[in-house]
Amino acid sequence: NPYFYVFNAILSRSTVFEFKSVEPEEIEKAVTDMVNNVRSHNPDCKIVFIGGFGVSFNNSFFNLEAVEKKIADNDENIYYAGDFESANSGGGWHPNVSEQKGVGTALAKYLKDNGVV
């Protein structure tokens, strides 16, 4: 059983040609179900949500952030670490290797500073 889990989720009904938002209620149910599933296997673990590395294609990203913050506000073992900035100069709007290292360093600092580890 891991001591903590880190989640970075992007929710959309997207194709190469268009990005379609997911409704806030559906996002909240999906995130709540995911938390409950993790907790059913490891009830004492800590959960850390992280943002989308500065990428925002549609309202789904903002809806997901709001849901994660709401869930984190109501559980002392769930943390919302926020968005770790990245230029996303890797392929397909993803961080490159150097940017991933920067995000990893920032996440490690967050985990230590907030008592997760």
Residue pairs with C-beta under 8 A, 6 or more apart in sequence:
1 41
1 42
1 45
2 42
2 45
3 45
3 46
3 117
4 45
4 46
4 47
4 48
4 111
4 116
4 117
5 38
5 45
5 46
5 47
5 48
6 48
6 49
6 50
6 107
7 34
7 47
7 48
7 49
7 50
8 49
8 50
8 51
8 52
8 53
9 31
9 34
9 49
9 64
10 52
10 55
10 60
10 61
10 64
11 22
11 27
11 30
11 60
11 63
11 64
12 19
12 20
12 21
12 22
12 57
12 58
12 60
13 20
13 21
13 22
14 20
14 57
19 57
19 58
19 60
20 58
21 58
21 59
21 60
21 63
22 60
22 63
23 63
24 63
24 66
24 67
27 60
27 63
27 64
27 67
28 67
28 70
31 64
31 67
31 68
31 71
32 71
35 47
35 71
35 75
35 78
38 45
38 47
39 45
44 77
45 77
46 77
46 78
46 79
46 116
47 75
47 77
47 78
47 79
48 78
48 79
48 80
48 81
48 107
48 110
48 111
48 116
49 68
49 71
49 72
49 78
49 79
49 80
49 81
50 81
50 82
50 83
50 84
50 107
51 65
51 81
51 82
51 83
51 84
52 61
52 64
52 83
53 83
53 84
53 85
53 86
53 88
53 94
53 95
53 99
53 103
54 83
54 84
54 85
54 86
54 87
54 88
55 61
55 88
55 93
56 62
65 80
65 83
68 80
69 80
71 78
72 78
72 79
72 80
79 110
79 114
79 116
81 107
81 110
81 114
84 102
84 103
84 106
84 107
86 95
86 99
86 102
86 103
87 95
87 99
88 94
88 95
88 99
89 95
89 96
89 99
90 96
90 97
90 99
90 100
95 102
95 103
110 116
111 117
